[in-house]
Amino acid sequence: MSDPAFILERFDWRPAGASWLCRPGTDRVRAFADRESAEADARRREWEVRRRVNPFQCGGPRLHYQTRFDAARLFDWFLDLGLDPPGVTPDSAVWSAWWDRYHAEMSDAQRAAAWEVLDLVRFFRVAERPADLPMHLVALPHFEEDPIAYPYGEYRYIGCTPYMLVQTRLTADHLCRQLYDDGLVRIGGHANAAAAPESWARPEREPFTNEEPVDDPYLLGAAGYAEHRPLDLTAARAPTPGQTLYVVLRRHWRLEKPDGGSWRWSLAATRTCGRAVSAFDTLAAANAEMDRLEAEARQYPSPFRFGTPHEWGTLHATGIFGVLTDMAPIDFTSLWEEYKAPDALWSRWWDDAVPQMTDEQIETAWALFERLRFYEVVAAEYRE
């Protein structure tokens, strides 16, 4: 067995107004041969972000999104650091205003101790993985279309459908050009070598910036037909041409406007679409990785950020009410219709109630979202 690799991964934080929300999953940054080098790079990158980000604006409106401490323990922790915290309150907005005002006056030791206790706000991590085979994924890009945007609509990149895994970038470029030519033929056009892009590589979004940029459909051009990106393959041996491989996709979620506090499923012309995160030589291995990632995603602090169990579950509305009202009082029933309420009310109820819930109750709430899935496995052919 070859030596393992140590992968530096970036959590998928996205801006939501003045705040930051993290989608389930991580993006690979780079691999290291030893853990010490990986951890050193992770610490360097972590502190680069911490210098720019207010931790109390990350995750959600209550302290349980930022720390495992309750408000009283956090207050005492900051007092012991020689700081003057704002008070014993679970409201993250109060702590955020205090941080903006005083964090520049903190010593390096105080700042480091503050971030230590704010342990639910992290931007990078190091994961140990088997040494993989470097590949290139050729894929069909997809865009979420807003058909009523004036004057011609607009498109936002939301992911891809795997087409083929190849060994070299030259082969990937060749296949992308073939997909481009085929796409033009389908719409009655003709191949034009001068119009083909210089690179088919999908550019990575800069970390901790805005969402994927919106594209004008009339300027989208060849980028709408094909793309490729690096993707490592976990396999016992090198694949053979024509072999079926299996790609794990992370499905795309976008922030719903105007409140920016809820994730919503992106509308696309295909149901198989997302960000490729790993590839395997057997379906069993791909499914096992998908299950591991699903379990990790369900540690997300609020299932109600993705909708309600009425949308993602199979239990009838009165049953959902019965399960959840046993966990914590629900005081907005006057706004219900057939035991249903606006999503924002559910999110606020959860944010207020979850600090008093047991781990078993939180697991029960997640179980109501039984049809909610964050990953899927898609087959793709291998070519040298």
Order of alpha helices (4+ residues) and beta strands (2+ residues): beta-beta-alpha-alpha-alpha-alpha-beta-beta-beta-alpha-beta-alpha-beta-beta-beta-beta-beta-alpha-alpha-alpha-alpha-alpha-beta
